[in-house]
């Protein structure tokens, strides 16, 4: 395998309904020189049979007898990855045919780049793209009132506005240097990994092109109000872990604004889950950290509601 040969790591758990699309999207890449490692985290459906029937050339399938979590599965895949690039794609997501070609172009042009991320279309369980055509990062930009463009991202940039995970490509030697994924911080393990890379002086590059599909469905890790609260709690934990380093690099204001944003997300998720006291506490903490964050969110929500009422 060449210096930019790619090992696609596909962690999976009970995704027999989706993994065919994921693996076919790898086979449909316009460039070759790649292999696939599927790590089955003790699925109870027919994932193994579906993967075997596809007969993807060069695919290695390993199975855990006990479920360990997605981060554990990704780390197991890393043990089997060849030198070159490692690409992470979850088994319910998909890659676009030009994904590998475009990512390799970035690595060729930027020798210092250790990680390349991209944007994603949002698709539903049937694989249909979001009706308004907005991508994952465009939706996040609207929610947070921030924009993002192609380019290298410093520690404070990643901390302030993280990117979507599908199709993240990393040089294998970078992972040897900084280590793999932390299951204890899942599902923020991908953000934590990018922050560790940036803190180590490794270039993290964002390509503002939708080169992957991020699927939302009932079984998604972030689906449901209870999971949303759990995800928000992990986000707060991850950001508080990195806030001191960001404050030293970019100032306390940057750190406090993002922590306020995370607490606001927690407040909204808690309110939706019917946890009123927790919502009030998180909202108050957000207001204390950076009043402009919750007030700005409220203003944007009011403006959208007002404009919608006027158009209606």
PANU-585583 format. One record per residue (C-alpha): residue in three letters; x, y, z. Coordinates in pm, whole numbers, padded with zeros to 5 digits, always signed. Example, Ala and Ser with C-alpha at 12.3 -4.5 7.8 and 13.67 -1.06 7.14 Angstrom:
# residues 2
ALA+01230-00450+00780/SER+01367-00106+00714/
This chain:
# residues 312
UNK+00000+00000+00000/UNK+00129+00348-00089/UNK+00190+00640+00149/UNK-00168+00754+00081/UNK-00320+00409+00065/UNK-00633+00401+00281/UNK-00769+00160+00539/UNK-01141+00221+00593/UNK-01240+00133+00948/UNK-01611+00053+00986/UNK-01733-00007+01342/UNK-02078-00163+01353/UNK-02345-00285+01591/UNK-02678-00418+01463/UNK-02659-00226+01136/UNK-02746-00507+00895/UNK-03005-00275+00739/UNK-02746-00008+00652/UNK-02400-00160+00625/UNK-02445-00267+00262/UNK-02480+00098+00156/UNK-02176+00192+00362/UNK-01952-00076+00211/UNK-02080-00018-00142/UNK-01994+00350-00104/UNK-01635+00245-00034/UNK-01630+00015-00336/UNK-01763+00302-00550/UNK-01463+00527-00479/UNK-01310+00667-00798/UNK-00961+00584-00671/UNK-00822+00251-00553/UNK-00541+00146-00319/UNK-00757+00081-00017/UNK-00869-00194+00221/UNK-01156-00230+00470/UNK-01172-00345+00831/UNK-01521-00410+00971/UNK-01532-00441+01350/UNK-01858-00596+01468/UNK-01927-00499+01828/UNK-02122-00815+01920/UNK-02418-00759+01687/UNK-02726-00973+01745/UNK-02870-00926+01394/UNK-02741-01067+01063/UNK-02461-00815+01018/UNK-02203-01095+00973/UNK-02408-01264+00701/UNK-02468-00939+00514/UNK-02098-00851+00517/UNK-01997-01199+00402/UNK-02248-01194+00115/UNK-02106-00868-00020/UNK-01765-01029-00075/UNK-01581-00694-00074/UNK-01222-00751-00197/UNK-00961-00714+00078/UNK-01219-00680+00356/UNK-01129-00809+00701/UNK-01412-00881+00944/UNK-01355-00912+01319/UNK-01616-00961+01587/UNK-01626-00878+01958/UNK-01798-01135+02175/UNK-01891-00864+02425/UNK-02002-00513+02333/UNK-01735-00255+02412/UNK-01859+00058+02235/UNK-01779+00236+01911/UNK-01449+00383+02034/UNK-01328+00039+02135/UNK-01423-00093+01791/UNK-01237+00189+01618/UNK-00928+00120+01824/UNK-00950-00251+01735/UNK-00966-00152+01370/UNK-00655+00062+01416/UNK-00463-00245+01531/UNK-00535-00401+01190/UNK-00483-00089+00979/UNK-00196-00066+00735/UNK+00040+00230+00710/UNK-00088+00526+00509/UNK-00427+00682+00576/UNK-00697+00559+00812/UNK-01053+00662+00724/UNK-01336+00630+00976/UNK-01690+00576+00851/UNK-01969+00439+01069/UNK-02173+00154+00921/UNK-02492+00358+00889/UNK-02320+00642+00700/UNK-02192+00663+00342/UNK-01908+00817+00142/UNK-01944+00997-00189/UNK-01753+00852-00487/UNK-01505+01142-00501/UNK-01431+01133-00128/UNK-01097+00955-00138/UNK-00968+01150-00438/UNK-01046+01487-00278/UNK-00902+01395+00062/UNK-00582+01266-00096/UNK-00548+01592-00287/UNK-00544+01779+00044/UNK-00281+01547+00192/UNK-00065+01583-00120/UNK-00090+01962-00115/UNK-00038+01993+00261/UNK+00247+01777+00386/UNK+00187+01903+00742/UNK-00177+01787+00747/UNK-00230+01496+00983/UNK-00611+01491+00985/UNK-00857+01589+00713/UNK-01228+01627+00788/UNK-01516+01708+00552/UNK-01879+01815+00559/UNK-02171+01569+00529/UNK-02514+01563+00375/UNK-02788+01473+00622/UNK-02993+01169+00514/UNK-03282+00985+00675/UNK-03321+00613+00741/UNK-03422+00555+00378/UNK-03113+00738+00253/UNK-03303+01043+00130/UNK-03113+01374+00168/UNK-03257+01648+00388/UNK-03528+01835+00197/UNK-03380+02183+00221/UNK-03039+02060+00106/UNK-02850+02200+00405/UNK-02548+02000+00514/UNK-02449+01905+00867/UNK-02212+02200+00905/UNK-02462+02444+00751/UNK-02724+02338+01003/UNK-02473+02376+01286/UNK-02371+02719+01154/UNK-02733+02834+01160/UNK-02786+02705+01513/UNK-02467+02850+01656/UNK-02449+03172+01453/UNK-02097+03080+01336/UNK-01953+03003+00995/UNK-01681+02765+00884/UNK-01470+02743+00570/UNK-01201+02516+00426/UNK-00864+02553+00595/UNK-00641+02444+00883/UNK-00800+02456+01227/UNK-00618+02551+01545/UNK-00698+02414+01890/UNK-00934+02704+01968/UNK-01112+02663+01631/UNK-01187+02296+01695/UNK-01292+02372+02051/UNK-01528+02649+01939/UNK-01687+02471+01642/UNK-01621+02102+01580/UNK-01686+01931+01248/UNK-01886+01621+01158/UNK-01713+01283+01194/UNK-01809+01075+00885/UNK-01515+01049+00649/UNK-01246+01171+00889/UNK-00907+01067+00746/UNK-00592+01047+00961/UNK-00234+00955+00885/UNK-00155+00627+01058/UNK+00163+00765+01215/UNK-00037+01048+01375/UNK-00248+00793+01560/UNK+00066+00619+01680/UNK+00179+00953+01819/UNK-00139+01072+01992/UNK-00317+00742+02057/UNK-00664+00627+01961/UNK-01016+00699+02079/UNK-01131+00741+02440/UNK-01445+00534+02502/UNK-01494+00718+02829/UNK-01576+01042+02644/UNK-01791+00881+02368/UNK-01964+01016+02158/UNK-01728+01314+02183/UNK-01429+01085+02125/UNK-01379+01223+01773/UNK-01368+01584+01896/UNK-01128+01485+02175/UNK-00903+01315+01918/UNK-00890+01628+01700/UNK-00816+01843+02004/UNK-00532+01611+02107/UNK-00387+01634+01756/UNK-00405+02014+01748/UNK-00255+02038+02097/UNK+00036+01821+01975/UNK+00105+02062+01687/UNK-00049+01840+01419/UNK-00242+02017+01145/UNK-00614+01942+01136/UNK-00760+02049+00802/UNK-01130+02096+00727/UNK-01253+02057+00369/UNK-01584+02240+00332/UNK-01734+01994+00086/UNK-02009+01740+00153/UNK-01818+01421+00074/UNK-02008+01190+00309/UNK-02366+01120+00418/UNK-02459+01137+00786/UNK-02765+00922+00853/UNK-03022+01011+01119/UNK-03254+00734+01235/UNK-03417+00592+01545/UNK-03112+00381+01631/UNK-02860+00666+01604/UNK-02633+00718+01904/UNK-02774+01069+01952/UNK-03138+00982+01878/UNK-03403+01031+02144/UNK-03426+01281+02427/UNK-03248+01062+02681/UNK-02952+01005+02451/UNK-02944+01373+02364/UNK-02904+01463+02731/UNK-02630+01202+02773/UNK-02449+01336+02466/UNK-02469+01692+02598/UNK-02328+01583+02933/UNK-02033+01418+02755/UNK-01983+01734+02549/UNK-01961+01941+02867/UNK-01714+01687+03012/UNK-01497+01694+02701/UNK-01493+02073+02673/UNK-01418+02124+03041/UNK-01123+01889+02996/UNK-00982+02114+02723/UNK-01096+02458+02844/UNK-00776+02540+03038/UNK-00554+02470+02733/UNK-00781+02676+02509/UNK-00786+02962+02760/UNK-00405+02966+02758/UNK-00392+02957+02377/UNK-00675+03192+02286/UNK-00805+03359+02601/UNK-01065+03284+02868/UNK-01340+03443+02661/UNK-01317+03178+02389/UNK-01329+02898+02644/UNK-01618+03047+02839/UNK-01829+03112+02527/UNK-01803+02752+02413/UNK-01873+02618+02760/UNK-02177+02844+02772/UNK-02289+02706+02436/UNK-02253+02348+02561/UNK-02447+02427+02880/UNK-02721+02586+02669/UNK-02745+02269+02457/UNK-02772+02069+02778/UNK-03046+02299+02905/UNK-03249+02258+02584/UNK-03206+01879+02577/UNK-03298+01853+02946/UNK-03608+02067+02897/UNK-03720+01850+02604/UNK-03667+01541+02820/UNK-03888+01689+03092/UNK-03600+01750+03332/UNK-03699+02102+03429/UNK-03467+02149+03729/UNK-03165+02028+03532/UNK-03262+02253+03242/UNK-03286+02557+03469/UNK-02949+02482+03629/UNK-02776+02436+03293/UNK-02939+02751+03153/UNK-02830+02955+03454/UNK-02475+02824+03419/UNK-02473+02920+03050/UNK-02590+03270+03136/UNK-02321+03304+03401/UNK-02041+03184+03173/UNK-02123+03409+02876/UNK-02457+03598+02873/UNK-02428+03674+02501/UNK-02458+03304+02412/UNK-02806+03223+02549/UNK-02933+03573+02473/UNK-02807+03548+02114/UNK-02970+03208+02074/UNK-03300+03341+02207/UNK-03280+03636+01968/UNK-03217+03410+01666/UNK-03502+03179+01765/UNK-03737+03474+01807/UNK-03633+03618+01469/UNK-03693+03285+01290/UNK-04029+03243+01463/UNK-04131+03598+01377/UNK-04021+03569+01013/UNK-04201+03237+00979/UNK-04519+03388+01119/UNK-04493+03681+00878/UNK-04440+03451+00576/UNK-04722+03227+00693/
